[in-house]
Amino acid sequence: MIASLPRPAWLRAATALYLGAFLLFLFVPLVVVAVFAFNNAPYPAPPWHGFTLDWFVGNAAAGRVGLFRDSELLGSIWTSVVVASWVTGLSVIVGTANAFLMERYRFPGKQLLSVLMLVPLVIPGVILGISILAFCSRLAELADSLWGLDLDFLRPGLVLVVLGQFSFVATIATLMVSARLKRFDRTLEEAALNLGASHAAVLRTITFPYLRPALIGSAAISFLMSFENFNTTLMLVGEDAPLTVLMYGRMREGASPVLNAVSLFLMLASALLALSLMRAGRRGAERTVNAAADAA
């Protein structure tokens, strides 16, 4: 192994300064939000007025409704979880199928299809939401006028929110699984097939265990992107508002430290989710290595 060439002192100092400035830019706003979720003041900003848990548990005497007593806010969190779960499941399934289609098969128009799959990523979320809303509303009106069918799921609501988010999240899942599938050694599958294994058994015991890290990563990214999406969701939402839309509405009415409490809660939940998925991926990788060693 060739040792790294020594860098001049000014370059090391500049690198450290840049890294420190980047970390400050990234984490200081999060720390401020977290700290002022405990501020005993009716606004989510300095100065500090003392420590309180009112913005989490509430205080009826002070007229404060905390996060865990705000049924509307908790309902919006649950709505976001439901939407994100549907988007994640659909995106991982369709993204995996797309990855196999693009990496394992040849057909006319494959290059064009691979380019078209990237289009939802470059279209602004607002434009994407408006387009889906206009298209689905037109379909609903056409079905009503021609056949007298009332297709409520094509009206603004959670179904359209799921479809709108799925339209671009599935592309990200496809790219993540495809990147992993490209590096797969297909001779392992061929050897298993030659030894008498069925295609289903090969997928279950060889291909999918290899793809497990990509599947877990795409599921995590899909869930988080769906949960935090605002632009597309705002154009398609109905009566049941997800968290991002509800927080936007409350910010327009006037900021409250309850929103800081929600932000802190989501930061902790996201961190726990990421750590859990990393641990699951590490365990999966260890099982794959052990299985390969046993087979050898």
C-alpha positions in Angstrom: 0.0 0.0 0.0 1.5 3.4 -1.0 1.4 5.9 1.8 -0.4 9.2 1.1 1.7 12.1 0.1 2.1 14.7 2.8 -0.2 17.7 2.4 1.0 21.3 3.2 -0.2 22.8 6.4 -2.4 25.4 4.7 -4.3 22.7 2.8 -4.9 20.7 6.0 -6.1 23.8 7.7 -8.4 24.8 4.8 -9.9 21.3 4.7 -10.6 21.3 8.4 -12.1 24.8 8.2 -14.3 23.7 5.3 -15.4 20.6 7.0 -16.2 22.5 10.2 -18.2 25.2 8.4 -20.2 22.5 6.5 -21.0 20.6 9.7 -22.1 23.9 11.4 -24.3 24.8 8.4 -25.8 21.3 8.5 -26.4 20.8 12.2 -26.8 24.2 13.9 -30.3 24.7 12.6 -31.3 21.2 13.8 -29.8 21.9 17.3 -31.6 25.3 17.5 -34.9 23.7 16.6 -34.3 20.9 19.2 -33.3 23.3 22.0 -36.2 25.7 21.5 -38.7 22.8 21.6 -38.1 23.1 25.4 -38.3 26.9 25.6 -40.9 28.3 28.0 -42.2 30.9 25.5 -45.1 31.1 23.1 -42.8 31.4 20.1 -40.1 29.1 18.7 -37.2 31.5 18.7 -34.7 33.2 21.1 -34.5 34.5 23.8 -34.5 31.6 26.2 -37.2 31.8 28.9 -36.6 28.6 30.8 -37.1 24.9 30.4 -40.5 23.3 29.9 -42.1 20.2 28.5 -45.4 21.9 27.8 -44.9 21.7 24.0 -44.7 17.9 24.3 -47.2 17.0 27.0 -49.4 20.1 27.1 -50.4 22.5 29.9 -54.1 23.1 30.3 -53.6 25.9 32.8 -51.4 27.9 30.4 -53.6 27.0 27.4 -50.9 25.0 25.7 -51.7 21.9 23.7 -48.6 19.8 23.5 -47.6 17.4 20.7 -48.9 14.2 22.4 -52.3 15.8 23.2 -52.8 17.4 19.7 -55.1 14.9 18.0 -55.0 16.7 14.7 -51.2 16.7 14.7 -50.9 13.1 15.7 -53.5 12.1 13.1 -51.4 13.9 10.4 -48.3 12.0 11.5 -50.2 8.7 11.2 -51.5 9.8 7.7 -48.0 10.4 6.6 -46.9 7.0 7.9 -49.7 5.3 6.0 -48.9 7.1 2.8 -45.2 6.5 3.2 -45.8 2.8 3.8 -47.8 2.4 0.7 -45.3 4.4 -1.4 -42.4 2.4 0.0 -44.0 -1.0 -0.7 -45.1 0.0 -4.3 -41.7 1.7 -5.0 -39.6 -1.2 -3.8 -41.7 -3.9 -5.7 -41.9 -1.9 -8.9 -38.3 -0.6 -8.6 -37.0 -4.2 -8.2 -39.1 -5.4 -11.2 -37.8 -2.4 -13.3 -34.2 -3.2 -12.3 -34.5 -6.8 -13.5 -36.1 -5.6 -16.7 -33.4 -3.0 -17.4 -30.5 -5.2 -16.4 -31.5 -8.7 -17.5 -33.4 -8.2 -20.8 -32.9 -6.6 -24.2 -35.9 -5.2 -26.1 -36.6 -2.4 -28.6 -36.8 1.0 -27.0 -34.9 0.0 -23.9 -32.7 3.0 -24.0 -35.6 5.4 -24.5 -37.5 3.7 -21.6 -34.4 4.2 -19.3 -34.4 7.9 -20.2 -38.1 8.3 -19.7 -37.9 6.7 -16.2 -35.7 9.6 -15.2 -38.1 12.3 -16.3 -40.1 12.4 -13.0 -36.9 13.3 -11.1 -36.3 16.5 -13.2 -39.9 17.7 -13.2 -40.7 20.2 -10.4 -42.9 18.6 -7.7 -45.6 21.3 -8.1 -45.8 20.7 -11.9 -45.9 16.9 -11.4 -48.7 17.2 -8.8 -50.7 19.6 -11.0 -50.3 17.3 -14.0 -51.5 14.2 -12.1 -54.4 16.1 -10.6 -55.5 17.4 -14.0 -55.2 14.1 -15.7 -57.0 12.1 -12.9 -59.8 14.7 -12.6 -60.4 14.6 -16.3 -60.6 10.8 -16.2 -63.1 11.0 -13.3 -65.2 13.5 -15.2 -65.1 11.4 -18.3 -66.2 8.2 -16.4 -69.0 10.2 -14.8 -70.3 11.7 -18.0 -70.0 8.5 -20.1 -70.9 5.7 -17.7 -72.2 7.5 -14.6 -69.4 6.2 -12.5 -68.3 8.2 -9.5 -64.6 7.4 -9.2 -63.8 9.2 -5.9 -60.2 7.7 -5.8 -59.4 9.9 -8.8 -60.3 13.1 -6.8 -57.9 14.9 -4.5 -57.1 12.6 -1.6 -54.7 10.0 -0.2 -54.9 7.7 -3.3 -53.6 10.5 -5.5 -51.0 11.5 -3.0 -49.7 7.9 -3.0 -49.7 7.8 -6.8 -48.1 11.2 -7.1 -45.2 10.3 -4.8 -44.8 6.9 -6.2 -44.3 8.4 -9.7 -40.9 9.7 -8.8 -39.9 7.6 -5.7 -40.1 4.4 -7.8 -37.4 5.8 -10.1 -35.0 6.3 -7.2 -35.7 2.7 -5.9 -35.1 1.4 -9.5 -31.7 3.2 -9.7 -30.6 1.9 -6.3 -31.5 -1.8 -7.0 -30.1 -1.6 -10.5 -26.8 -0.3 -9.2 -26.5 -3.4 -6.9 -27.8 -5.8 -9.6 -25.2 -4.6 -12.1 -22.4 -6.0 -9.8 -24.0 -9.4 -9.4 -22.1 -12.4 -10.7 -24.7 -14.3 -12.7 -22.5 -17.4 -12.8 -23.8 -18.1 -9.3 -27.3 -18.4 -10.6 -26.2 -20.5 -13.5 -24.4 -22.9 -11.2 -27.4 -23.3 -9.0 -29.7 -23.9 -12.0 -27.2 -26.5 -13.4 -27.3 -28.3 -10.0 -31.1 -28.6 -10.3 -32.4 -25.6 -8.3 -35.6 -23.9 -9.6 -35.7 -20.3 -10.7 -37.8 -19.4 -7.6 -35.2 -21.1 -5.3 -32.3 -19.3 -7.0 -34.1 -15.9 -6.5 -34.9 -16.7 -2.9 -31.5 -18.1 -1.8 -29.0 -16.3 -4.0 -30.3 -13.2 -5.8 -32.5 -11.6 -3.2 -30.0 -12.1 -0.3 -27.4 -10.4 -2.5 -29.9 -7.5 -3.2 -30.9 -7.2 0.5 -28.8 -4.1 1.3 -30.1 -2.3 -1.8 -33.7 -3.3 -1.0 -33.4 -2.1 2.6 -31.7 1.1 1.5 -34.3 1.8 -1.2 -37.1 1.1 1.3 -35.5 3.6 3.8 -35.0 6.3 1.1 -38.5 5.8 -0.3 -40.1 6.1 3.2 -38.2 9.2 4.1 -38.7 10.9 0.8 -42.5 10.2 0.9 -42.8 11.3 4.5 -41.1 14.7 3.9 -42.6 15.4 0.5 -44.5 18.7 0.3 -44.7 20.1 -3.2 -46.4 17.2 -4.9 -48.5 16.3 -1.8 -49.9 19.9 -1.5 -51.3 19.7 -5.1 -53.0 16.3 -4.5 -54.1 16.3 -0.9 -57.8 16.1 0.1 -59.3 16.3 3.6 -56.8 14.1 5.4 -53.6 16.3 5.4 -50.2 14.6 5.9 -47.8 16.2 8.4 -45.9 18.4 5.9 -49.1 20.0 4.6 -50.6 20.5 8.1 -47.3 22.1 9.4 -47.3 24.4 6.4 -50.9 25.5 7.3 -50.0 26.1 10.9 -46.9 28.1 10.0 -49.1 30.4 7.9 -51.3 30.9 11.0 -48.4 31.6 13.3 -45.4 29.6 14.4 -45.6 27.7 17.6 -43.0 25.7 19.6 -45.2 22.6 19.1 -43.7 22.6 15.5 -40.3 22.5 17.1 -41.4 19.5 19.2 -42.7 17.8 16.1 -39.4 18.4 14.3 -37.4 17.0 17.3 -39.6 14.0 17.4 -39.2 13.3 13.7 -35.4 13.8 13.9 -35.2 11.2 16.7 -37.5 8.8 14.8 -35.5 9.2 11.6 -32.2 8.5 13.4 -33.7 5.4 15.1 -35.0 4.2 11.7 -31.6 4.7 10.1 -29.7 2.9 12.8 -32.2 0.0 12.7 -31.9 -0.4 9.0 -28.1 -0.1 9.2 -28.0 -2.9 11.8 -30.4 -5.0 9.7 -28.2 -4.5 6.6 -25.1 -5.4 8.6 -26.7 -8.6 9.9 -27.9 -9.5 6.4 -24.4 -9.0 5.0 -22.9 -11.2 7.8 -25.4 -13.9 7.1 -24.6 -13.8 3.4 -20.8 -14.0 4.1 -21.4 -16.9 6.5 -23.6 -18.7 4.0 -20.9 -18.3 1.3 -18.2 -19.5 3.6 -20.3 -22.6 4.5 -21.0 -23.3 0.9 -17.2 -23.1 0.1 
